[in-house]
Amino acid sequence: MRQVKNILPASAGLAILMFVVIGVSVRTAVAGGALSSTPTRDVENGVRDRAASRCLVQFTEGIAGTGRSLITVPAGKRLVIEYISARALLQPNQRPRLRILSQIGGHSIDHFIPFTQLTLLPDALFDNVRMIAGEPLQLYADPGTPVEAFFERDGDTAGTARCEVIMSGHFVTL
């Protein structure tokens, strides 16, 4: 009899606990009202359009360096270059130099991008040196002007050399 007296309050307590747990865990989702927001844009920077380009600069024996156009900035836009990368292949006794030439405010500006040695590539006749460069930066170029990549080599001018230059950034509408 005493056990029956304890079972009844325990069962009632358990039923109440289950009702509370089920009531708390099951909720319906109700969407609230619209949030107040104002669309904005960056007025100082104008409209941005993505820009990317690549070029291959290569030369033969006896030539120390040459350049190629990387991109020409359209009229009414300014180019902002955010990243330059390059991959050069040349003779072991040579060191690469990469210059990026841009024009801003009527002035031509040279930007030098450093290389690091990646590996020696075994070849049937000789070993080529592969070097890489990668530089996050912020370079500018005025409307209607070209951006050029100049690849040069220090040391002797034996053999061929090549360099692939890749640029990414954006155009700003003026």
Summary of the structure (lengths in Angstrom):
residues: 174
radius of gyration: 32.9
end to end distance: 92.3
largest distance: 111.5
contacts: 449
relative contact order: 0.29
helix: 14%
strand: 53%
